[in-house]
């Protein structure tokens, strides 16, 4: 019984660590999004945006993909261990 409790505590701490890192990553993603939004609203962005458009979009989509992937992992952990 004690082993099960300690295992549950470890799982809860793992979920908490993943959750906090996901929250930090989401904040960083939103900050990047708002910076891009402000930059692209400025006048100087037109030529730079056209030259590097694919790179900016690819970087943002990569970050979004990682965010969704980590979220899926958290949901799988939750479904496996917590919601029994």
C-alpha positions in Angstrom: 0.0 0.0 0.0 2.8 2.4 0.8 4.5 1.6 -2.5 1.3 2.5 -4.3 1.0 5.8 -2.5 4.6 6.7 -3.3 4.1 5.8 -6.9 1.0 8.0 -7.0 3.0 10.9 -5.5 5.7 10.4 -8.1 3.1 10.4 -10.9 1.4 13.5 -9.5 4.7 15.3 -9.2 5.6 14.2 -12.8 2.2 15.5 -14.1 2.7 18.7 -12.1 6.2 19.2 -13.6 4.9 18.6 -17.1 2.0 20.8 -16.5 4.2 23.7 -15.3 6.6 23.3 -18.2 3.7 23.2 -20.6 2.3 26.4 -19.1 5.7 28.1 -19.5 5.9 26.9 -23.1 2.4 28.2 -23.8 3.4 31.6 -22.4 6.5 31.7 -24.5 4.4 30.7 -27.6 1.9 33.4 -27.0 4.6 36.0 -26.4 6.2 35.0 -29.7 2.8 35.3 -31.4 2.2 38.7 -30.0 5.7 39.9 -30.9 5.1 38.7 -34.5 1.7 40.3 -34.6 3.2 43.7 -33.5 6.1 43.4 -35.9 3.9 42.6 -38.8 1.6 45.5 -38.0 4.6 47.9 -38.3 5.5 49.5 -41.6 9.1 48.0 -41.8 7.8 44.5 -41.8 6.5 44.4 -45.4 9.8 43.6 -47.2 11.2 41.4 -44.4 7.9 39.5 -44.1 7.8 38.7 -47.8 11.5 37.5 -47.7 11.2 35.4 -44.7 7.5 34.5 -44.6 8.1 30.7 -44.9 10.6 30.7 -42.0 8.4 32.6 -39.7 5.4 30.4 -40.4 7.4 27.2 -40.1 8.9 28.3 -36.7 5.5 29.2 -35.3 3.9 25.9 -36.6 6.8 23.9 -35.1 6.2 25.5 -31.7 2.5 24.9 -32.0 3.1 21.3 -32.9 5.3 20.7 -29.8 2.7 22.4 -27.6 -0.1 20.1 -28.9 2.2 17.1 -28.6 3.0 17.8 -25.0 -0.6 18.4 -24.3 -1.5 15.0 -25.8 1.1 13.4 -23.6 -0.3 15.0 -20.5 -3.8 13.9 -21.4 -2.5 10.3 -21.9 -0.8 10.4 -18.5 -3.9 11.7 -16.9 -6.1 9.1 -18.6 -3.8 6.3 -17.6 -3.0 7.1 -14.0 -5.3 9.7 -12.5 -8.7 9.0 -14.0 -9.1 5.4 -12.9 
